[in-house]
């Protein structure tokens, strides 16, 4: 598989990871297009989470096959999720 597919899988995993807290939170939460205090409504968060899932799906489906279980794909997807999870935790740690 070309090396660019691994990078795209890393980015797709980042979108997937970012979509999870927005989709399942159920409370006002930060979204990029929110007004004022930067908290979006629960509905806006579901839409933003769904948009992240859609982007991740399109990247996974259209750039090289994704074979979870093969070393390259697994490492890049896991690394994308880990890096994004750590960045999100650091960004949101002051919001509690």
C-alpha positions in Angstrom: 0.0 0.0 0.0 1.3 3.5 -0.8 2.6 5.5 2.2 0.0 8.2 1.6 -2.7 5.7 2.6 -1.2 5.3 6.0 -1.2 9.1 6.5 -4.8 9.3 5.4 -5.7 6.5 7.8 -4.0 8.4 10.6 -6.1 11.5 9.8 -9.3 9.5 9.4 -8.7 8.0 12.9 -8.3 11.5 14.2 -11.7 12.5 12.8 -13.2 9.4 14.2 -11.8 10.0 17.6 -12.9 13.7 17.6 -16.5 12.7 16.6 -17.0 10.4 19.6 -17.2 13.0 22.4 -19.4 15.3 20.4 -21.8 12.6 19.3 -22.3 11.0 22.8 -21.9 14.0 25.2 -25.6 15.1 25.5 -24.7 18.5 27.1 -23.6 21.8 25.7 -20.0 21.3 24.5 -17.5 23.1 22.4 -18.0 23.0 18.6 -16.1 25.2 16.1 -19.2 27.0 14.8 -20.8 27.9 18.2 -21.5 31.5 19.1 -20.7 33.4 22.3 -19.3 31.2 25.0 -18.1 28.6 22.4 -20.5 25.9 23.7 -22.8 24.3 21.1 -26.2 22.8 21.8 -26.5 19.1 22.2 -28.1 19.0 18.7 -25.1 20.9 17.2 -22.8 18.5 18.9 -24.5 15.5 17.4 -24.4 17.1 13.9 -20.7 17.9 14.4 -19.9 14.4 15.6 -21.8 12.9 12.7 -19.8 15.2 10.3 -16.6 13.9 11.8 -17.7 10.3 11.4 -18.7 11.0 7.8 -15.3 12.5 7.0 -13.5 9.5 8.7 -15.7 7.1 6.7 -15.0 8.8 3.4 -11.3 8.8 4.1 -11.2 5.2 5.2 -13.3 4.0 2.3 -11.7 6.0 -0.5 -8.0 5.9 0.1 -6.6 2.5 0.0 -8.2 -0.5 1.7 -8.2 -0.5 5.5 -7.2 -3.8 7.0 -7.3 -3.7 10.8 -5.1 -6.5 12.0 -2.3 -5.8 9.5 0.7 -4.1 11.2 0.8 -0.9 9.1 -2.9 -0.1 9.2 -3.3 -1.0 12.9 -0.3 1.1 14.0 -1.4 4.2 12.0 -5.0 4.0 13.1 -4.1 3.4 16.7 -1.5 6.2 16.6 -4.1 8.6 15.1 -6.6 7.8 17.8 -4.0 8.1 20.6 -2.6 11.4 19.5 -6.0 12.9 18.9 -7.3 11.6 22.2 -4.3 13.1 24.1 -4.7 16.5 22.3 -8.4 16.6 23.0 -7.8 15.7 26.7 -5.3 18.5 27.0 -7.6 21.0 25.3 -10.7 20.1 27.4 -9.0 19.5 30.8 -9.9 23.0 31.9 -13.6 22.7 30.9 -14.8 20.6 33.8 
